[in-house]
Amino acid sequence: MQISMVKKIKADGSPCRKCQEVGERLKSAGLEDRINRVIIADEREPDSEGMQLAVQYQIDRAPFFLVEEEGQEPRIYTVYMRFLKEVLQTEASEEEQLKDILDSSPDLDYI
């Protein structure tokens, strides 16, 4: 199994906040070494490998994970918690799960 993480660089040259956060979560969970390759989707370079993959797989959010296994179609994961559970076969903490819900729902706010 080959796992690639696609991270975004925004048009202003700054790194994607969510991409950095997910990278830190992988590192703190000791899962960073399970990612075989990091690919950059640079908004300033439409021909960058990550941007091409985003177009190819019709992905409009970052980060995303590309999971390739010999003889099978690649699987794409845009939801970190689902990737953890289905690919890395681990669960995130309740705090991480709640943070993901808040991050993916801008209409929600802390109480």
N, CA, C and O atoms as a GROMACS GRO file, in nm:
protein
  444
    1MET      N    1   0.084  -0.117   0.000
    1MET     CA    2   0.000   0.000   0.000
    1MET      C    3   0.089   0.124   0.000
    1MET      O    4   0.185   0.133   0.076
    2GLN      N    5   0.056   0.218  -0.086
    2GLN     CA    6   0.127   0.344  -0.098
    2GLN      C    7   0.031   0.456  -0.057
    2GLN      O    8  -0.076   0.470  -0.116
    3ILE      N    9   0.068   0.535   0.045
    3ILE     CA   10  -0.017   0.643   0.094
    3ILE      C   11   0.051   0.776   0.066
    3ILE      O   12   0.164   0.800   0.110
    4SER      N   13  -0.020   0.862  -0.006
    4SER     CA   14   0.030   0.997  -0.033
    4SER      C   15  -0.064   1.098   0.033
    4SER      O   16  -0.186   1.082   0.029
    5MET      N   17  -0.005   1.200   0.093
    5MET     CA   18  -0.082   1.309   0.150
    5MET      C   19  -0.060   1.430   0.062
    5MET      O   20   0.054   1.468   0.033
    6VAL      N   21  -0.170   1.491   0.018
    6VAL     CA   22  -0.160   1.610  -0.066
    6VAL      C   23  -0.191   1.731   0.020
    6VAL      O   24  -0.300   1.746   0.074
    7LYS      N   25  -0.089   1.820   0.030
    7LYS     CA   26  -0.100   1.943   0.108
    7LYS      C   27  -0.106   2.062   0.012
    7LYS      O   28  -0.050   2.058  -0.097
    8LYS      N   29  -0.174   2.166   0.056
    8LYS     CA   30  -0.192   2.284  -0.030
    8LYS      C   31  -0.107   2.401   0.016
    8LYS      O   32  -0.090   2.425   0.136
    9ILE      N   33  -0.055   2.474  -0.081
    9ILE     CA   34   0.006   2.605  -0.060
    9ILE      C   35  -0.091   2.704  -0.124
    9ILE      O   36  -0.124   2.693  -0.242
   10LYS      N   37  -0.136   2.802  -0.045
   10LYS     CA   38  -0.236   2.898  -0.094
   10LYS      C   39  -0.174   2.998  -0.192
   10LYS      O   40  -0.052   3.010  -0.203
   11ALA      N   41  -0.262   3.068  -0.262
   11ALA     CA   42  -0.219   3.162  -0.366
   11ALA      C   43  -0.124   3.269  -0.312
   11ALA      O   44  -0.041   3.321  -0.387
   12ASP      N   45  -0.136   3.303  -0.184
   12ASP     CA   46  -0.046   3.404  -0.126
   12ASP      C   47   0.086   3.344  -0.079
   12ASP      O   48   0.171   3.415  -0.024
   13GLY      N   49   0.106   3.214  -0.100
   13GLY     CA   50   0.229   3.147  -0.064
   13GLY      C   51   0.230   3.087   0.076
   13GLY      O   52   0.327   3.022   0.115
   14SER      N   53   0.124   3.108   0.149
   14SER     CA   54   0.118   3.053   0.285
   14SER      C   55   0.068   2.909   0.283
   14SER      O   56  -0.008   2.870   0.194
   15PRO      N   57   0.112   2.831   0.380
   15PRO     CA   58   0.065   2.692   0.386
   15PRO      C   59  -0.080   2.685   0.434
   15PRO      O   60  -0.126   2.772   0.508
   16CYS      N   61  -0.148   2.585   0.392
   16CYS     CA   62  -0.286   2.559   0.434
   16CYS      C   63  -0.288   2.526   0.584
   16CYS      O   64  -0.215   2.438   0.629
   17ARG      N   65  -0.370   2.597   0.660
   17ARG     CA   66  -0.378   2.576   0.805
   17ARG      C   67  -0.420   2.434   0.838
   17ARG      O   68  -0.359   2.369   0.923
   18LYS      N   69  -0.522   2.384   0.772
   18LYS     CA   70  -0.573   2.249   0.799
   18LYS      C   71  -0.467   2.143   0.764
   18LYS      O   72  -0.454   2.042   0.834
   19CYS      N   73  -0.393   2.166   0.657
   19CYS     CA   74  -0.287   2.072   0.618
   19CYS      C   75  -0.180   2.063   0.726
   19CYS      O   76  -0.135   1.954   0.761
   20GLN      N   77  -0.140   2.179   0.779
   20GLN     CA   78  -0.040   2.180   0.886
   20GLN      C   79  -0.094   2.108   1.009
   20GLN      O   80  -0.023   2.030   1.072
   21GLU      N   81  -0.219   2.135   1.041
   21GLU     CA   82  -0.280   2.075   1.159
   21GLU      C   83  -0.286   1.923   1.147
   21GLU      O   84  -0.252   1.852   1.241
   22VAL      N   85  -0.329   1.873   1.032
   22VAL     CA   86  -0.337   1.728   1.011
   22VAL      C   87  -0.198   1.665   1.016
   22VAL      O   88  -0.181   1.557   1.072
   23GLY      N   89  -0.099   1.733   0.959
   23GLY     CA   90   0.038   1.684   0.966
   23GLY      C   91   0.086   1.673   1.110
   23GLY      O   92   0.152   1.575   1.148
   24GLU      N   93   0.055   1.773   1.191
   24GLU     CA   94   0.092   1.771   1.333
   24GLU      C   95   0.020   1.659   1.408
   24GLU      O   96   0.078   1.595   1.495
   25ARG      N   97  -0.106   1.637   1.374
   25ARG     CA   98  -0.182   1.529   1.438
   25ARG      C   99  -0.123   1.392   1.406
   25ARG      O  100  -0.112   1.306   1.493
   26LEU      N  101  -0.085   1.374   1.280
   26LEU     CA  102  -0.021   1.248   1.241
   26LEU      C  103   0.108   1.227   1.318
   26LEU      O  104   0.137   1.118   1.366
   27LYS      N  105   0.186   1.334   1.328
   27LYS     CA  106   0.315   1.326   1.399
   27LYS      C  107   0.293   1.295   1.547
   27LYS      O  108   0.360   1.207   1.602
   28SER      N  109   0.202   1.366   1.612
   28SER     CA  110   0.180   1.345   1.756
   28SER      C  111   0.122   1.208   1.786
   28SER      O  112   0.140   1.155   1.896
   29ALA      N  113   0.051   1.149   1.689
   29ALA     CA  114  -0.005   1.015   1.708
   29ALA      C  115   0.094   0.906   1.670
   29ALA      O  116   0.064   0.787   1.683
   30GLY      N  117   0.212   0.946   1.622
   30GLY     CA  118   0.312   0.847   1.582
   30GLY      C  119   0.278   0.779   1.451
   30GLY      O  120   0.322   0.667   1.426
   31LEU      N  121   0.200   0.845   1.367
   31LEU     CA  122   0.155   0.785   1.241
   31LEU      C  123   0.222   0.847   1.119
   31LEU      O  124   0.197   0.804   1.006
   32GLU      N  125   0.305   0.946   1.140
   32GLU     CA  126   0.370   1.018   1.032
   32GLU      C  127   0.447   0.926   0.937
   32GLU      O  128   0.450   0.949   0.816
   33ASP      N  129   0.508   0.822   0.992
   33ASP     CA  130   0.588   0.731   0.910
   33ASP      C  131   0.503   0.640   0.822
   33ASP      O  132   0.556   0.570   0.736
   34ARG      N  133   0.372   0.640   0.841
   34ARG     CA  134   0.282   0.559   0.757
   34ARG      C  135   0.252   0.629   0.624
   34ARG      O  136   0.200   0.567   0.531
   35ILE      N  137   0.285   0.759   0.616
   35ILE     CA  138   0.266   0.835   0.492
   35ILE      C  139   0.393   0.819   0.409
   35ILE      O  140   0.501   0.859   0.451
   36ASN      N  141   0.378   0.760   0.291
   36ASN     CA  142   0.495   0.733   0.206
   36ASN      C  143   0.543   0.855   0.131
   36ASN      O  144   0.662   0.866   0.098
   37ARG      N  145   0.450   0.948   0.103
   37ARG     CA  146   0.487   1.059   0.017
   37ARG      C  147   0.398   1.179   0.047
   37ARG      O  148   0.278   1.164   0.069
   38VAL      N  149   0.457   1.298   0.048
   38VAL     CA  150   0.381   1.423   0.062
   38VAL      C  151   0.391   1.495  -0.072
   38VAL      O  152   0.499   1.517  -0.125
   39ILE      N  153   0.276   1.531  -0.125
   39ILE     CA  154   0.267   1.598  -0.254
   39ILE      C  155   0.210   1.738  -0.230
   39ILE      O  156   0.116   1.754  -0.153
   40ILE      N  157   0.267   1.837  -0.295
   40ILE     CA  158   0.223   1.975  -0.277
   40ILE      C  159   0.130   2.016  -0.391
   40ILE      O  160   0.160   1.997  -0.509
   41ALA      N  161   0.016   2.074  -0.352
   41ALA     CA  162  -0.077   2.136  -0.446
   41ALA      C  163  -0.060   2.286  -0.429
   41ALA      O  164  -0.115   2.345  -0.335
   42ASP      N  165   0.015   2.347  -0.517
   42ASP     CA  166   0.047   2.490  -0.507
   42ASP      C  167  -0.049   2.568  -0.596
   42ASP      O  168  -0.046   2.558  -0.718
   43GLU      N  169  -0.135   2.648  -0.532
   43GLU     CA  170  -0.233   2.726  -0.608
   43GLU      C  171  -0.167   2.822  -0.706
   43GLU      O  172  -0.230   2.862  -0.804
   44ARG      N  173  -0.042   2.858  -0.681
   44ARG     CA  174   0.029   2.949  -0.772
   44ARG      C  175   0.082   2.876  -0.895
   44ARG      O  176   0.122   2.939  -0.993
   45GLU      N  177   0.080   2.743  -0.889
   45GLU     CA  178   0.130   2.661  -1.000
   45GLU      C  179   0.026   2.557  -1.037
   45GLU      O  180   0.026   2.447  -0.982
   46PRO      N  181  -0.063   2.590  -1.128
   46PRO     CA  182  -0.170   2.496  -1.166
   46PRO      C  183  -0.119   2.361  -1.216
   46PRO      O  184  -0.192   2.262  -1.212
   47ASP      N  185   0.006   2.358  -1.264
   47ASP     CA  186   0.063   2.234  -1.315
   47ASP      C  187   0.135   2.153  -1.207
   47ASP      O  188   0.192   2.048  -1.237
   48SER      N  189   0.133   2.201  -1.080
   48SER     CA  190   0.199   2.124  -0.974
   48SER      C  191   0.127   1.990  -0.960
   48SER      O  192   0.008   1.978  -0.988
   49GLU      N  193   0.201   1.890  -0.918
   49GLU     CA  194   0.146   1.754  -0.911
   49GLU      C  195   0.019   1.748  -0.827
   49GLU      O  196  -0.078   1.682  -0.865
   50GLY      N  197   0.020   1.815  -0.714
   50GLY     CA  198  -0.097   1.813  -0.626
   50GLY      C  199  -0.219   1.877  -0.689
   50GLY      O  200  -0.330   1.827  -0.674
   51MET      N  201  -0.199   1.987  -0.761
   51MET     CA  202  -0.312   2.053  -0.829
   51MET      C  203  -0.366   1.963  -0.940
   51MET      O  204  -0.487   1.956  -0.960
   52GLN      N  205  -0.278   1.895  -1.010
   52GLN     CA  206  -0.321   1.803  -1.115
   52GLN      C  207  -0.402   1.688  -1.056
   52GLN      O  208  -0.504   1.647  -1.113
   53LEU      N  209  -0.357   1.635  -0.941
   53LEU     CA  210  -0.432   1.527  -0.876
   53LEU      C  211  -0.569   1.576  -0.829
   53LEU      O  212  -0.669   1.504  -0.840
   54ALA      N  213  -0.574   1.698  -0.777
   54ALA     CA  214  -0.702   1.755  -0.732
   54ALA      C  215  -0.799   1.765  -0.849
   54ALA      O  216  -0.917   1.733  -0.833
   55VAL      N  217  -0.753   1.808  -0.963
   55VAL     CA  218  -0.838   1.817  -1.083
   55VAL      C  219  -0.878   1.677  -1.128
   55VAL      O  220  -0.996   1.652  -1.155
   56GLN      N  221  -0.782   1.587  -1.137
   56GLN     CA  222  -0.808   1.451  -1.183
   56GLN      C  223  -0.916   1.382  -1.101
   56GLN      O  224  -1.003   1.315  -1.155
   57TYR      N  225  -0.909   1.399  -0.968
   57TYR     CA  226  -1.003   1.330  -0.880
   57TYR      C  227  -1.116   1.421  -0.831
   57TYR      O  228  -1.196   1.382  -0.745
   58GLN      N  229  -1.123   1.542  -0.888
   58GLN     CA  230  -1.229   1.639  -0.856
   58GLN      C  231  -1.237   1.667  -0.706
   58GLN      O  232  -1.344   1.661  -0.646
   59ILE      N  233  -1.122   1.697  -0.647
   59ILE     CA  234  -1.111   1.727  -0.505
   59ILE      C  235  -1.098   1.878  -0.489
   59ILE      O  236  -1.019   1.942  -0.558
   60ASP      N  237  -1.177   1.934  -0.398
   60ASP     CA  238  -1.171   2.079  -0.378
   60ASP      C  239  -1.134   2.118  -0.235
   60ASP      O  240  -1.156   2.232  -0.194
   61ARG      N  241  -1.077   2.024  -0.159
   61ARG     CA  242  -1.035   2.055  -0.023
   61ARG      C  243  -0.902   1.989   0.007
   61ARG      O  244  -0.864   1.889  -0.054
   62ALA      N  245  -0.833   2.047   0.101
   62ALA     CA  246  -0.703   1.993   0.139
   62ALA      C  247  -0.697   1.988   0.291
   62ALA      O  248  -0.763   2.065   0.360
   63PRO      N  249  -0.618   1.897   0.342
   63PRO     CA  250  -0.542   1.796   0.269
   63PRO      C  251  -0.633   1.682   0.225
   63PRO      O  252  -0.746   1.667   0.272
   64PHE      N  253  -0.580   1.602   0.134
   64PHE     CA  254  -0.648   1.476   0.102
   64PHE      C  255  -0.542   1.368   0.089
   64PHE      O  256  -0.423   1.394   0.070
   65PHE      N  257  -0.589   1.246   0.101
   65PHE     CA  258  -0.499   1.130   0.100
   65PHE      C  259  -0.533   1.042  -0.018
   65PHE      O  260  -0.650   1.016  -0.047
   66LEU      N  261  -0.430   0.997  -0.086
   66LEU     CA  262  -0.442   0.907  -0.200
   66LEU      C  263  -0.384   0.773  -0.156
   66LEU      O  264  -0.266   0.765  -0.122
   67VAL      N  265  -0.467   0.668  -0.156
   67VAL     CA  266  -0.424   0.536  -0.111
   67VAL      C  267  -0.425   0.444  -0.232
   67VAL      O  268  -0.528   0.421  -0.294
   68GLU      N  269  -0.306   0.392  -0.265
   68GLU     CA  270  -0.292   0.308  -0.384
   68GLU      C  271  -0.248   0.168  -0.343
   68GLU      O  272  -0.153   0.150  -0.266
   69GLU      N  273  -0.318   0.070  -0.398
   69GLU     CA  274  -0.282  -0.069  -0.378
   69GLU      C  275  -0.276  -0.135  -0.514
   69GLU      O  276  -0.359  -0.107  -0.601
   70GLU      N  277  -0.180  -0.222  -0.532
   70GLU     CA  278  -0.158  -0.286  -0.661
   70GLU      C  279  -0.284  -0.356  -0.710
   70GLU      O  280  -0.348  -0.431  -0.637
   71GLY      N  281  -0.318  -0.329  -0.836
   71GLY     CA  282  -0.433  -0.394  -0.898
   71GLY      C  283  -0.568  -0.335  -0.862
   71GLY      O  284  -0.672  -0.389  -0.902
   72GLN      N  285  -0.569  -0.224  -0.787
   72GLN     CA  286  -0.695  -0.162  -0.747
   72GLN      C  287  -0.695  -0.014  -0.785
   72GLN      O  288  -0.590   0.048  -0.801
   73GLU      N  289  -0.814   0.040  -0.799
   73GLU     CA  290  -0.829   0.183  -0.823
   73GLU      C  291  -0.785   0.258  -0.698
   73GLU      O  292  -0.811   0.211  -0.587
   74PRO      N  293  -0.719   0.372  -0.712
   74PRO     CA  294  -0.681   0.450  -0.594
   74PRO      C  295  -0.804   0.493  -0.515
   74PRO      O  296  -0.909   0.523  -0.572
   75ARG      N  297  -0.789   0.497  -0.384
   75ARG     CA  298  -0.895   0.548  -0.296
   75ARG      C  299  -0.854   0.686  -0.249
   75ARG      O  300  -0.738   0.709  -0.216
   76ILE      N  301  -0.949   0.777  -0.247
   76ILE     CA  302  -0.924   0.915  -0.207
   76ILE      C  303  -0.998   0.941  -0.077
   76ILE      O  304  -1.116   0.906  -0.063
   77TYR      N  305  -0.929   1.003   0.018
   77TYR     CA  306  -0.989   1.038   0.147
   77TYR      C  307  -0.972   1.188   0.169
   77TYR      O  308  -0.860   1.239   0.172
   78THR      N  309  -1.083   1.257   0.184
   78THR     CA  310  -1.080   1.400   0.214
   78THR      C  311  -1.115   1.428   0.359
   78THR      O  312  -1.102   1.541   0.406
   79VAL      N  313  -1.159   1.326   0.430
   79VAL     CA  314  -1.195   1.339   0.572
   79VAL      C  315  -1.091   1.263   0.653
   79VAL      O  316  -1.079   1.141   0.642
   80TYR      N  317  -1.018   1.337   0.735
   80TYR     CA  318  -0.908   1.280   0.813
   80TYR      C  319  -0.953   1.166   0.903
   80TYR      O  320  -0.886   1.063   0.911
   81MET      N  321  -1.066   1.184   0.972
   81MET     CA  322  -1.112   1.080   1.066
   81MET      C  323  -1.145   0.949   0.993
   81MET      O  324  -1.116   0.840   1.043
   82ARG      N  325  -1.204   0.962   0.878
   82ARG     CA  326  -1.236   0.842   0.798
   82ARG      C  327  -1.108   0.773   0.751
   82ARG      O  328  -1.098   0.650   0.753
   83PHE      N  329  -1.010   0.853   0.709
   83PHE     CA  330  -0.880   0.800   0.668
   83PHE      C  331  -0.814   0.725   0.784
   83PHE      O  332  -0.764   0.614   0.765
   84LEU      N  333  -0.815   0.784   0.904
   84LEU     CA  334  -0.758   0.718   1.021
   84LEU      C  335  -0.822   0.583   1.045
   84LEU      O  336  -0.754   0.483   1.066
   85LYS      N  337  -0.953   0.582   1.042
   85LYS     CA  338  -1.027   0.460   1.076
   85LYS      C  339  -1.013   0.352   0.969
   85LYS      O  340  -0.984   0.237   1.000
   86GLU      N  341  -1.033   0.389   0.843
   86GLU     CA  342  -1.037   0.290   0.736
   86GLU      C  343  -0.900   0.247   0.684
   86GLU      O  344  -0.882   0.132   0.643
   87VAL      N  345  -0.804   0.336   0.686
   87VAL     CA  346  -0.673   0.304   0.628
   87VAL      C  347  -0.570   0.273   0.736
   87VAL      O  348  -0.505   0.168   0.733
   88LEU      N  349  -0.556   0.363   0.831
   88LEU     CA  350  -0.456   0.343   0.936
   88LEU      C  351  -0.509   0.259   1.051
   88LEU      O  352  -0.435   0.221   1.142
   89GLN      N  353  -0.638   0.231   1.047
   89GLN     CA  354  -0.706   0.144   1.144
   89GLN      C  355  -0.679   0.188   1.288
   89GLN      O  356  -0.638   0.110   1.373
   90THR      N  357  -0.704   0.316   1.309
   90THR     CA  358  -0.691   0.374   1.442
   90THR      C  359  -0.803   0.476   1.461
   90THR      O  360  -0.863   0.521   1.364
   91GLU      N  361  -0.830   0.510   1.583
   91GLU     CA  362  -0.935   0.607   1.615
   91GLU      C  363  -0.872   0.735   1.667
   91GLU      O  364  -0.767   0.732   1.731
   92ALA      N  365  -0.935   0.846   1.638
   92ALA     CA  366  -0.891   0.975   1.691
   92ALA      C  367  -0.955   0.995   1.828
   92ALA      O  368  -1.056   0.933   1.861
   93SER      N  369  -0.896   1.082   1.905
   93SER     CA  370  -0.953   1.114   2.036
   93SER      C  371  -1.084   1.188   2.017
   93SER      O  372  -1.112   1.243   1.910
   94GLU      N  373  -1.165   1.189   2.120
   94GLU     CA  374  -1.293   1.259   2.114
   94GLU      C  375  -1.270   1.407   2.086
   94GLU      O  376  -1.346   1.469   2.010
   95GLU      N  377  -1.168   1.464   2.146
   95GLU     CA  378  -1.137   1.606   2.124
   95GLU      C  379  -1.107   1.632   1.977
   95GLU      O  380  -1.155   1.731   1.920
   96GLU      N  381  -1.028   1.543   1.913
   96GLU     CA  382  -0.996   1.559   1.770
   96GLU      C  383  -1.122   1.546   1.685
   96GLU      O  384  -1.140   1.621   1.589
   97GLN      N  385  -1.207   1.453   1.719
   97GLN     CA  386  -1.330   1.434   1.644
   97GLN      C  387  -1.418   1.559   1.652
   97GLN      O  388  -1.474   1.602   1.551
   98LEU      N  389  -1.431   1.616   1.770
   98LEU     CA  390  -1.512   1.737   1.786
   98LEU      C  391  -1.450   1.855   1.711
   98LEU      O  392  -1.522   1.934   1.650
   99LYS      N  393  -1.319   1.865   1.714
   99LYS     CA  394  -1.252   1.973   1.642
   99LYS      C  395  -1.276   1.960   1.492
   99LYS      O  396  -1.299   2.061   1.425
  100ASP      N  397  -1.272   1.839   1.439
  100ASP     CA  398  -1.300   1.819   1.297
  100ASP      C  399  -1.442   1.859   1.261
  100ASP      O  400  -1.465   1.918   1.156
  101ILE      N  401  -1.537   1.828   1.348
  101ILE     CA  402  -1.676   1.867   1.323
  101ILE      C  403  -1.687   2.019   1.316
  101ILE      O  404  -1.750   2.072   1.225
  102LEU      N  405  -1.625   2.088   1.412
  102LEU     CA  406  -1.630   2.234   1.412
  102LEU      C  407  -1.559   2.292   1.291
  102LEU      O  408  -1.609   2.388   1.231
  103ASP      N  409  -1.443   2.236   1.255
  103ASP     CA  410  -1.368   2.287   1.140
  103ASP      C  411  -1.443   2.268   1.009
  103ASP      O  412  -1.433   2.352   0.920
  104SER      N  413  -1.517   2.161   0.997
  104SER     CA  414  -1.587   2.132   0.871
  104SER      C  415  -1.724   2.198   0.865
  104SER      O  416  -1.792   2.191   0.762
  105SER      N  417  -1.766   2.262   0.973
  105SER     CA  418  -1.898   2.328   0.979
  105SER      C  419  -1.881   2.472   1.027
  105SER      O  420  -1.895   2.498   1.147
  106PRO      N  421  -1.850   2.564   0.937
  106PRO     CA  422  -1.823   2.701   0.980
  106PRO      C  423  -1.943   2.769   1.046
  106PRO      O  424  -1.927   2.870   1.115
  107ASP      N  425  -2.063   2.716   1.026
  107ASP     CA  426  -2.180   2.775   1.089
  107ASP      C  427  -2.191   2.738   1.237
  107ASP      O  428  -2.270   2.798   1.310
  108LEU      N  429  -2.112   2.640   1.281
  108LEU     CA  430  -2.109   2.604   1.423
  108LEU      C  431  -2.002   2.687   1.494
  108LEU      O  432  -1.905   2.730   1.431
  109ASP      N  433  -2.019   2.708   1.621
  109ASP     CA  434  -1.922   2.784   1.697
  109ASP      C  435  -1.911   2.724   1.835
  109ASP      O  436  -1.998   2.649   1.879
  110TYR      N  437  -1.803   2.759   1.903
  110TYR     CA  438  -1.786   2.712   2.040
  110TYR      C  439  -1.893   2.773   2.128
  110TYR      O  440  -1.938   2.885   2.105
  111ILE      N  441  -1.933   2.698   2.230
  111ILE     CA  442  -2.032   2.749   2.326
  111ILE      C  443  -1.959   2.807   2.444
  111ILE      O  444  -2.022   2.856   2.538
   0.00000   0.00000   0.00000
